[in-house]
Amino acid sequence: FAVIPFLEGLGLDLAGLAITALSQAQTDQLLALVERHPDLQLLVGEGQVFEEVNLLGSLEPDLYLGAGSAAVHALRLGIPVLDLQHLPVLGYAGAERLAEALDRSLSKPALARFLREPAERRYAKGWLAKSTHWFIKHEVK
């Protein structure tokens, strides 16, 4: 939640948000975010990889901003990635590093294009035709 206003200040649009957990303390931040972005696609929970791949495929973002191994799924779809796991973003120097890394990731998407998997090696069309939250709805029943 702390990085989102910075990204918006740089003129970037938030297409979707996937978070593994949401605490009670973050509820107000999430409500404010949804109020600013009523069409925001949101995925909360550990979920299945399929759900995030499905969401990324439907949103077709210009960049995936995340941390750790989840970024691999974006690269497999040919979406450039900025992995925040090892990028310190605190303070002015952190903001400067983040802005430079964003510029580099957006202006040089060659790695993502190279790593893009052919469609036949991805999820079957039947899975991708399902709602992004199909698995969650199915488990709750």
N, C-alpha and C positions, 0 to 999 in steps of 0.2 A: 504493500500500500504506500510505502514511503517513496518508491521510485516513480510511481504513476504520475504525480503532479510534475515531476521533472521532465518526464517524457512528453507530457502534454505541453509543457512550456517550450519544448523544442519543436512543437508543431506536429508531433506524431499522434495518430489516432489509435486508440485501444480497440482491437477487434474482439478479443476474447480474453478470458482469465481462467486459469486452472490452478486451484490451490488444494493441497492435500488435507488441510484441516482449517477450521474456523473457530476461533475462541469467542466467548461472549464479549470480551473486550473489543473485538474487531467488528462487531455487528454494526455499530454506528458508522464506521468507515465504509463498510460494504454498502449500507443503505445510501450513504452520500454518493458513493461511486455509481450505484445503479440509478440514482436520481439524475446524475449528470449524463449518464449513458444508458438510457432506457432499453436500447436494443443490444446491450452487451451480452455476449454469450458467456455463460458461467458454468464451470465444472468444479464441484466441490467434492473432495473425497479421494481416496487412493484409487478407486475405480479400476477399470481395465485399460490396457494400452489401446485397445480398439476404440474406446470412447474418445481419447485424445486425438488419435489419428483421424477418426471420423470428423471431429470438430475442426482440426487443422485443414482437412481436405475441403470442408464446406466453406471455411472462412478464407482460405487461400491468402494468408497474410504475407506481407513483404518481408517480415522478419519474425523469428521466434526468439523471445527473450526469456531465459529461464536459467535453471541451475542444475547441473548434473546430467545424469544419463537420460532424462526425459527429452533432452534436446536431440538425441539420436533419431527419434521418430520424425522430427521435423526435417532433419537432413535426408532421411530416406524418402521424404516426399519432395525433396529439392528446394526446401525453404531455408534460406540463410539463417544462421543461428548466432546469437550472442550469448555465450554461457557466462553467467554472473558468479559461478561458484568460486572462481579464483580472481575476480576483479574487484578490488576494494573500491567501494563507491561512497564512502563517508567523507564529508567535508568538501571544501572547494576542489582540492586535488582529485578526489574521487569523482566529483561531478565532471571535471575536465576529462578524466580517463574514460568515463562512461560515454560522454559526448563523442570523443575520438573513436572509441570502439564501435559505437553505433554508426558513425560515418563510414568507417572501414567495412563493417559488415554489410551495410546497404549498398555501398559502391563497388564491392568486389564479391559478387555472389557465385564465383566460379566453382568454389569447393562444393557448394550445395548442388549445383548443376551436375558436377562430376559424380557425386555420391547418390544422386537420385536413382532409386530402383525402378526397373521396368514395372509396369502395371501388373503383369502376371506374377510378380514375386511379392506383391502386397496383399492386403486382405481381399477376400473374394467380394465380387460386386454385391452379393446378397447381404454381406455384413455392412458394407458401406451404404447400402440403400436404407438401412434401418435408422431410426432416430438416434441422435447422439446419446440420449439418455436411456436407450432401450434396455441395456443391461441392468441399470439401476431399477427401472420400473419392473422388469422381469423378476429380479431378486426380491423385491418388496412384496409381490403377490403371494 
